[in-house]
Amino acid sequence: MRTAENWKDYKIIDTSDGEKLEIWGGISLVRPDPQIIWKTDRRSPLWNSADGHYHRSQSGGGQWEFSRKLPQSWNIIYRGLTFNIRPTGFKHTGLFPEQAVNWDFMDEKIRNAGREISVLNLFAYTGGATLACAAAGASVCHVDASKGMVQWARDNASASGLSDKPIRWIVDDCEKFISREIRRGRRYDAVIMDPPSYGRGPGGEVWKLENCVYDLVRLCAGVMSDNPLFFLINSYTAGLSPSVMGYILGSVMKEKFGGRVSFDEIGLPVESTGMVLPCGSTAIWEK
């Protein structure tokens, strides 16, 4: 497992019975996590005095319970990148800290490339990968269908001092955008994608990642430059294993560009136990 272990402003204190106790820049939150099926003793007193606790509803969704008035939002920093954090109605905070292990990979690849690198970041959310690539010196095209998420990413870029970097901010359906970029003849040296497990398109089309990911990877191969640097897919879909994602990437990219593929779970260390909590999977093709 690849572990995001370089955080200073974030940590998981403990995990038990479907929940994790986290610290986000000095603010403690308890949130549900379906991976945590063990029912070990809760070692930290913070479990009973957390600043915020997200309770999942039996009928779906849930709500936050706060023990004190929190700021509407606050910032945490990772290696010079600043992220705006705020609890949302869907238990999320606007950041997936485990992705830092992928940001580190991108940073190293771009800085060591010895040339200008253009990156296409699809399903780009609040811009963690966009910021990491821009800070490393790449030009980035950031694409997400949610106008609110793109604005959140722009706010993160501003807080990180990256507003003047060559970043294109695009609110659009990712598949349709890729198809247009192919027709326009635009090419990218790196592609990043973190597609949702399930959703609906603008015309009501059902999106299920297992059924769509192969075609999506093949489509994205059409926007790769003649000398691509990497292609990274991240997934939180339980039924889509790292090896399957790796096979898909390899079957599309190695045939056309050679290179190699790696794949693994990514995770976060847990302070109280020394274990690593699995938090999704990543497959990477690199030249």
Contacts in CASP RR format, 6 or more apart in sequence:
PFRMAT RR
TARGET T0000
AUTHOR 0000-0000-0000
METHOD contacts of the structure
MODEL  1
MRTAENWKDYKIIDTSDGEKLEIWGGISLVRPDPQIIWKTDRRSPLWNSA
DGHYHRSQSGGGQWEFSRKLPQSWNIIYRGLTFNIRPTGFKHTGLFPEQA
VNWDFMDEKIRNAGREISVLNLFAYTGGATLACAAAGASVCHVDASKGMV
QWARDNASASGLSDKPIRWIVDDCEKFISREIRRGRRYDAVIMDPPSYGR
GPGGEVWKLENCVYDLVRLCAGVMSDNPLFFLINSYTAGLSPSVMGYILG
SVMKEKFGGRVSFDEIGLPVESTGMVLPCGSTAIWEK
1 264 0 8 1.000
1 265 0 8 1.000
1 266 0 8 1.000
1 267 0 8 1.000
1 276 0 8 1.000
1 278 0 8 1.000
2 101 0 8 1.000
2 264 0 8 1.000
2 265 0 8 1.000
2 266 0 8 1.000
2 267 0 8 1.000
2 282 0 8 1.000
3 101 0 8 1.000
3 266 0 8 1.000
3 267 0 8 1.000
3 268 0 8 1.000
3 269 0 8 1.000
3 276 0 8 1.000
4 97 0 8 1.000
4 98 0 8 1.000
4 99 0 8 1.000
4 100 0 8 1.000
4 101 0 8 1.000
4 266 0 8 1.000
4 267 0 8 1.000
4 268 0 8 1.000
5 101 0 8 1.000
5 269 0 8 1.000
6 78 0 8 1.000
6 79 0 8 1.000
6 100 0 8 1.000
6 104 0 8 1.000
7 78 0 8 1.000
7 97 0 8 1.000
7 100 0 8 1.000
8 77 0 8 1.000
8 78 0 8 1.000
9 24 0 8 1.000
9 25 0 8 1.000
9 26 0 8 1.000
9 76 0 8 1.000
9 77 0 8 1.000
9 78 0 8 1.000
10 22 0 8 1.000
10 23 0 8 1.000
10 24 0 8 1.000
10 25 0 8 1.000
10 76 0 8 1.000
10 78 0 8 1.000
10 97 0 8 1.000
11 22 0 8 1.000
11 23 0 8 1.000
11 269 0 8 1.000
11 271 0 8 1.000
12 20 0 8 1.000
12 21 0 8 1.000
12 22 0 8 1.000
12 268 0 8 1.000
12 269 0 8 1.000
12 270 0 8 1.000
12 271 0 8 1.000
12 277 0 8 1.000
13 21 0 8 1.000
13 22 0 8 1.000
13 23 0 8 1.000
13 28 0 8 1.000
13 44 0 8 1.000
13 46 0 8 1.000
13 270 0 8 1.000
13 271 0 8 1.000
13 272 0 8 1.000
14 20 0 8 1.000
14 21 0 8 1.000
14 42 0 8 1.000
14 43 0 8 1.000
14 44 0 8 1.000
14 46 0 8 1.000
14 47 0 8 1.000
14 270 0 8 1.000
14 271 0 8 1.000
14 272 0 8 1.000
14 273 0 8 1.000
15 21 0 8 1.000
15 33 0 8 1.000
15 36 0 8 1.000
15 38 0 8 1.000
15 40 0 8 1.000
15 270 0 8 1.000
15 273 0 8 1.000
15 275 0 8 1.000
15 277 0 8 1.000
16 36 0 8 1.000
16 38 0 8 1.000
16 39 0 8 1.000
16 40 0 8 1.000
16 41 0 8 1.000
16 42 0 8 1.000
17 36 0 8 1.000
17 38 0 8 1.000
17 39 0 8 1.000
18 32 0 8 1.000
18 33 0 8 1.000
18 34 0 8 1.000
18 36 0 8 1.000
18 37 0 8 1.000
19 30 0 8 1.000
19 31 0 8 1.000
19 32 0 8 1.000
19 33 0 8 1.000
19 36 0 8 1.000
20 30 0 8 1.000
20 31 0 8 1.000
20 33 0 8 1.000
20 36 0 8 1.000
20 270 0 8 1.000
20 277 0 8 1.000
21 28 0 8 1.000
21 29 0 8 1.000
21 30 0 8 1.000
21 42 0 8 1.000
21 44 0 8 1.000
21 46 0 8 1.000
21 47 0 8 1.000
21 50 0 8 1.000
22 28 0 8 1.000
22 29 0 8 1.000
22 30 0 8 1.000
22 31 0 8 1.000
23 29 0 8 1.000
24 74 0 8 1.000
24 76 0 8 1.000
24 85 0 8 1.000
24 93 0 8 1.000
25 74 0 8 1.000
25 76 0 8 1.000
25 85 0 8 1.000
27 51 0 8 1.000
27 52 0 8 1.000
27 70 0 8 1.000
27 74 0 8 1.000
27 85 0 8 1.000
28 46 0 8 1.000
28 49 0 8 1.000
28 50 0 8 1.000
28 51 0 8 1.000
28 52 0 8 1.000
29 50 0 8 1.000
29 51 0 8 1.000
29 52 0 8 1.000
29 53 0 8 1.000
29 54 0 8 1.000
29 87 0 8 1.000
29 93 0 8 1.000
30 47 0 8 1.000
30 50 0 8 1.000
30 52 0 8 1.000
30 53 0 8 1.000
30 54 0 8 1.000
31 54 0 8 1.000
31 91 0 8 1.000
32 54 0 8 1.000
32 56 0 8 1.000
32 91 0 8 1.000
33 277 0 8 1.000
34 238 0 8 1.000
35 277 0 8 1.000
35 278 0 8 1.000
35 279 0 8 1.000
36 277 0 8 1.000
40 273 0 8 1.000
43 272 0 8 1.000
44 272 0 8 1.000
49 67 0 8 1.000
50 67 0 8 1.000
51 66 0 8 1.000
51 67 0 8 1.000
51 68 0 8 1.000
51 70 0 8 1.000
52 64 0 8 1.000
52 65 0 8 1.000
52 66 0 8 1.000
52 67 0 8 1.000
52 70 0 8 1.000
52 87 0 8 1.000
53 64 0 8 1.000
53 65 0 8 1.000
53 66 0 8 1.000
53 67 0 8 1.000
54 62 0 8 1.000
54 63 0 8 1.000
54 64 0 8 1.000
54 65 0 8 1.000
54 87 0 8 1.000
54 91 0 8 1.000
55 62 0 8 1.000
55 63 0 8 1.000
55 64 0 8 1.000
55 65 0 8 1.000
56 62 0 8 1.000
56 91 0 8 1.000
57 63 0 8 1.000
61 89 0 8 1.000
61 90 0 8 1.000
62 89 0 8 1.000
62 91 0 8 1.000
63 89 0 8 1.000
64 87 0 8 1.000
64 89 0 8 1.000
70 87 0 8 1.000
72 86 0 8 1.000
73 84 0 8 1.000
73 85 0 8 1.000
73 86 0 8 1.000
74 84 0 8 1.000
74 85 0 8 1.000
74 86 0 8 1.000
75 82 0 8 1.000
75 83 0 8 1.000
75 84 0 8 1.000
75 85 0 8 1.000
75 159 0 8 1.000
76 82 0 8 1.000
76 83 0 8 1.000
76 85 0 8 1.000
76 95 0 8 1.000
77 83 0 8 1.000
78 97 0 8 1.000
78 100 0 8 1.000
78 103 0 8 1.000
79 103 0 8 1.000
79 104 0 8 1.000
80 135 0 8 1.000
80 160 0 8 1.000
81 103 0 8 1.000
81 128 0 8 1.000
81 131 0 8 1.000
81 132 0 8 1.000
81 135 0 8 1.000
81 156 0 8 1.000
81 160 0 8 1.000
82 156 0 8 1.000
82 159 0 8 1.000
82 160 0 8 1.000
82 161 0 8 1.000
83 94 0 8 1.000
83 95 0 8 1.000
83 126 0 8 1.000
83 128 0 8 1.000
83 156 0 8 1.000
83 159 0 8 1.000
84 94 0 8 1.000
84 126 0 8 1.000
84 152 0 8 1.000
84 155 0 8 1.000
84 156 0 8 1.000
84 159 0 8 1.000
85 93 0 8 1.000
85 94 0 8 1.000
85 95 0 8 1.000
86 93 0 8 1.000
86 94 0 8 1.000
87 93 0 8 1.000
88 94 0 8 1.000
94 125 0 8 1.000
94 126 0 8 1.000
94 152 0 8 1.000
95 126 0 8 1.000
95 128 0 8 1.000
96 125 0 8 1.000
96 279 0 8 1.000
97 268 0 8 1.000
98 266 0 8 1.000
98 267 0 8 1.000
98 268 0 8 1.000
98 279 0 8 1.000
98 280 0 8 1.000
99 128 0 8 1.000
99 129 0 8 1.000
99 194 0 8 1.000
99 234 0 8 1.000
99 266 0 8 1.000
101 266 0 8 1.000
101 267 0 8 1.000
101 282 0 8 1.000
102 129 0 8 1.000
102 232 0 8 1.000
102 234 0 8 1.000
102 266 0 8 1.000
102 282 0 8 1.000
103 128 0 8 1.000
103 129 0 8 1.000
103 131 0 8 1.000
103 132 0 8 1.000
104 132 0 8 1.000
105 230 0 8 1.000
105 232 0 8 1.000
105 284 0 8 1.000
106 119 0 8 1.000
106 129 0 8 1.000
106 132 0 8 1.000
106 133 0 8 1.000
106 136 0 8 1.000
106 190 0 8 1.000
106 192 0 8 1.000
106 230 0 8 1.000
106 232 0 8 1.000
107 132 0 8 1.000
107 133 0 8 1.000
107 135 0 8 1.000
107 136 0 8 1.000
109 190 0 8 1.000
109 229 0 8 1.000
109 230 0 8 1.000
109 286 0 8 1.000
110 117 0 8 1.000
110 119 0 8 1.000
110 133 0 8 1.000
110 136 0 8 1.000
110 137 0 8 1.000
110 138 0 8 1.000
110 190 0 8 1.000
110 229 0 8 1.000
111 136 0 8 1.000
111 137 0 8 1.000
113 189 0 8 1.000
113 229 0 8 1.000
116 138 0 8 1.000
116 139 0 8 1.000
117 133 0 8 1.000
117 137 0 8 1.000
117 138 0 8 1.000
117 139 0 8 1.000
117 189 0 8 1.000
117 190 0 8 1.000
117 229 0 8 1.000
118 138 0 8 1.000
118 139 0 8 1.000
118 140 0 8 1.000
118 141 0 8 1.000
118 187 0 8 1.000
118 188 0 8 1.000
118 189 0 8 1.000
118 190 0 8 1.000
118 225 0 8 1.000
119 130 0 8 1.000
119 133 0 8 1.000
119 138 0 8 1.000
119 139 0 8 1.000
119 140 0 8 1.000
119 141 0 8 1.000
119 188 0 8 1.000
119 189 0 8 1.000
119 190 0 8 1.000
119 191 0 8 1.000
119 192 0 8 1.000
120 140 0 8 1.000
120 141 0 8 1.000
120 143 0 8 1.000
120 178 0 8 1.000
120 181 0 8 1.000
120 188 0 8 1.000
120 190 0 8 1.000
120 191 0 8 1.000
120 192 0 8 1.000
120 220 0 8 1.000
120 223 0 8 1.000
121 127 0 8 1.000
121 129 0 8 1.000
121 130 0 8 1.000
121 133 0 8 1.000
121 140 0 8 1.000
121 141 0 8 1.000
121 142 0 8 1.000
121 143 0 8 1.000
121 192 0 8 1.000
121 193 0 8 1.000
122 143 0 8 1.000
122 174 0 8 1.000
122 177 0 8 1.000
122 178 0 8 1.000
122 191 0 8 1.000
122 192 0 8 1.000
122 193 0 8 1.000
122 194 0 8 1.000
122 195 0 8 1.000
122 220 0 8 1.000
123 143 0 8 1.000
123 144 0 8 1.000
123 174 0 8 1.000
123 193 0 8 1.000
123 194 0 8 1.000
123 195 0 8 1.000
123 196 0 8 1.000
124 130 0 8 1.000
124 142 0 8 1.000
124 143 0 8 1.000
124 144 0 8 1.000
124 149 0 8 1.000
124 150 0 8 1.000
124 153 0 8 1.000
124 192 0 8 1.000
124 194 0 8 1.000
125 144 0 8 1.000
125 149 0 8 1.000
125 153 0 8 1.000
125 194 0 8 1.000
126 149 0 8 1.000
126 152 0 8 1.000
126 153 0 8 1.000
126 156 0 8 1.000
127 142 0 8 1.000
127 152 0 8 1.000
127 153 0 8 1.000
127 156 0 8 1.000
127 157 0 8 1.000
128 153 0 8 1.000
128 156 0 8 1.000
129 192 0 8 1.000
129 194 0 8 1.000
130 140 0 8 1.000
130 142 0 8 1.000
130 153 0 8 1.000
130 157 0 8 1.000
130 167 0 8 1.000
131 153 0 8 1.000
131 156 0 8 1.000
131 157 0 8 1.000
131 160 0 8 1.000
131 162 0 8 1.000
133 140 0 8 1.000
133 190 0 8 1.000
133 192 0 8 1.000
134 140 0 8 1.000
134 157 0 8 1.000
134 162 0 8 1.000
134 165 0 8 1.000
134 166 0 8 1.000
134 167 0 8 1.000
135 160 0 8 1.000
135 162 0 8 1.000
135 165 0 8 1.000
137 165 0 8 1.000
138 189 0 8 1.000
138 190 0 8 1.000
139 165 0 8 1.000
139 166 0 8 1.000
139 167 0 8 1.000
140 165 0 8 1.000
140 166 0 8 1.000
140 167 0 8 1.000
140 168 0 8 1.000
141 167 0 8 1.000
141 168 0 8 1.000
141 170 0 8 1.000
141 188 0 8 1.000
142 150 0 8 1.000
142 153 0 8 1.000
142 167 0 8 1.000
142 168 0 8 1.000
142 169 0 8 1.000
142 170 0 8 1.000
143 170 0 8 1.000
143 172 0 8 1.000
143 174 0 8 1.000
143 177 0 8 1.000
144 150 0 8 1.000
144 153 0 8 1.000
144 170 0 8 1.000
144 171 0 8 1.000
144 174 0 8 1.000
145 171 0 8 1.000
145 172 0 8 1.000
145 173 0 8 1.000
145 174 0 8 1.000
145 202 0 8 1.000
146 171 0 8 1.000
147 171 0 8 1.000
150 169 0 8 1.000
150 170 0 8 1.000
150 171 0 8 1.000
153 169 0 8 1.000
154 163 0 8 1.000
154 169 0 8 1.000
157 163 0 8 1.000
157 165 0 8 1.000
157 167 0 8 1.000
170 177 0 8 1.000
173 201 0 8 1.000
173 202 0 8 1.000
174 193 0 8 1.000
174 195 0 8 1.000
175 216 0 8 1.000
175 219 0 8 1.000
178 219 0 8 1.000
178 220 0 8 1.000
178 222 0 8 1.000
178 223 0 8 1.000
179 219 0 8 1.000
181 223 0 8 1.000
182 219 0 8 1.000
182 222 0 8 1.000
182 223 0 8 1.000
186 223 0 8 1.000
187 223 0 8 1.000
187 224 0 8 1.000
187 225 0 8 1.000
187 226 0 8 1.000
188 223 0 8 1.000
188 224 0 8 1.000
188 225 0 8 1.000
188 228 0 8 1.000
189 224 0 8 1.000
189 225 0 8 1.000
189 227 0 8 1.000
189 228 0 8 1.000
189 229 0 8 1.000
190 228 0 8 1.000
190 229 0 8 1.000
190 230 0 8 1.000
190 231 0 8 1.000
190 232 0 8 1.000
191 220 0 8 1.000
191 223 0 8 1.000
191 224 0 8 1.000
191 228 0 8 1.000
191 230 0 8 1.000
191 231 0 8 1.000
191 232 0 8 1.000
192 231 0 8 1.000
192 232 0 8 1.000
192 234 0 8 1.000
193 216 0 8 1.000
193 220 0 8 1.000
193 232 0 8 1.000
193 233 0 8 1.000
193 234 0 8 1.000
194 233 0 8 1.000
194 234 0 8 1.000
194 235 0 8 1.000
195 207 0 8 1.000
195 209 0 8 1.000
195 212 0 8 1.000
195 213 0 8 1.000
195 216 0 8 1.000
195 233 0 8 1.000
195 235 0 8 1.000
196 207 0 8 1.000
196 209 0 8 1.000
197 208 0 8 1.000
197 209 0 8 1.000
197 235 0 8 1.000
197 236 0 8 1.000
197 237 0 8 1.000
198 206 0 8 1.000
198 207 0 8 1.000
198 208 0 8 1.000
198 209 0 8 1.000
199 206 0 8 1.000
199 207 0 8 1.000
199 208 0 8 1.000
200 206 0 8 1.000
200 207 0 8 1.000
201 207 0 8 1.000
209 235 0 8 1.000
209 237 0 8 1.000
209 240 0 8 1.000
210 237 0 8 1.000
210 239 0 8 1.000
210 240 0 8 1.000
213 233 0 8 1.000
213 235 0 8 1.000
213 240 0 8 1.000
213 245 0 8 1.000
213 248 0 8 1.000
214 248 0 8 1.000
214 252 0 8 1.000
217 231 0 8 1.000
217 233 0 8 1.000
217 248 0 8 1.000
217 249 0 8 1.000
217 252 0 8 1.000
217 253 0 8 1.000
218 252 0 8 1.000
220 231 0 8 1.000
221 231 0 8 1.000
221 252 0 8 1.000
221 253 0 8 1.000
221 256 0 8 1.000
224 231 0 8 1.000
224 253 0 8 1.000
224 256 0 8 1.000
224 257 0 8 1.000
227 287 0 8 1.000
228 253 0 8 1.000
228 257 0 8 1.000
228 287 0 8 1.000
229 286 0 8 1.000
229 287 0 8 1.000
230 284 0 8 1.000
230 285 0 8 1.000
230 286 0 8 1.000
230 287 0 8 1.000
231 249 0 8 1.000
231 253 0 8 1.000
231 284 0 8 1.000
231 285 0 8 1.000
231 286 0 8 1.000
232 282 0 8 1.000
232 283 0 8 1.000
232 284 0 8 1.000
232 285 0 8 1.000
233 245 0 8 1.000
233 246 0 8 1.000
233 248 0 8 1.000
233 249 0 8 1.000
233 282 0 8 1.000
233 283 0 8 1.000
233 284 0 8 1.000
234 266 0 8 1.000
234 280 0 8 1.000
234 281 0 8 1.000
234 282 0 8 1.000
235 245 0 8 1.000
235 280 0 8 1.000
235 281 0 8 1.000
235 282 0 8 1.000
236 279 0 8 1.000
236 280 0 8 1.000
236 281 0 8 1.000
240 281 0 8 1.000
241 281 0 8 1.000
242 263 0 8 1.000
242 264 0 8 1.000
242 265 0 8 1.000
242 281 0 8 1.000
242 282 0 8 1.000
242 283 0 8 1.000
243 263 0 8 1.000
245 263 0 8 1.000
245 281 0 8 1.000
245 282 0 8 1.000
245 283 0 8 1.000
246 261 0 8 1.000
246 262 0 8 1.000
246 263 0 8 1.000
246 283 0 8 1.000
246 285 0 8 1.000
248 283 0 8 1.000
249 261 0 8 1.000
249 263 0 8 1.000
249 283 0 8 1.000
249 284 0 8 1.000
249 285 0 8 1.000
250 261 0 8 1.000
250 285 0 8 1.000
253 259 0 8 1.000
253 261 0 8 1.000
253 285 0 8 1.000
254 260 0 8 1.000
254 261 0 8 1.000
254 285 0 8 1.000
257 285 0 8 1.000
257 287 0 8 1.000
258 287 0 8 1.000
259 285 0 8 1.000
259 286 0 8 1.000
259 287 0 8 1.000
260 285 0 8 1.000
260 286 0 8 1.000
261 283 0 8 1.000
261 284 0 8 1.000
261 285 0 8 1.000
262 283 0 8 1.000
262 284 0 8 1.000
262 286 0 8 1.000
263 281 0 8 1.000
263 282 0 8 1.000
263 283 0 8 1.000
263 284 0 8 1.000
264 281 0 8 1.000
264 282 0 8 1.000
265 278 0 8 1.000
265 279 0 8 1.000
265 280 0 8 1.000
265 281 0 8 1.000
265 282 0 8 1.000
266 278 0 8 1.000
266 279 0 8 1.000
266 280 0 8 1.000
266 281 0 8 1.000
266 282 0 8 1.000
267 276 0 8 1.000
267 277 0 8 1.000
267 278 0 8 1.000
267 279 0 8 1.000
267 280 0 8 1.000
268 276 0 8 1.000
268 277 0 8 1.000
268 279 0 8 1.000
269 275 0 8 1.000
269 276 0 8 1.000
269 277 0 8 1.000
270 276 0 8 1.000
270 277 0 8 1.000
END
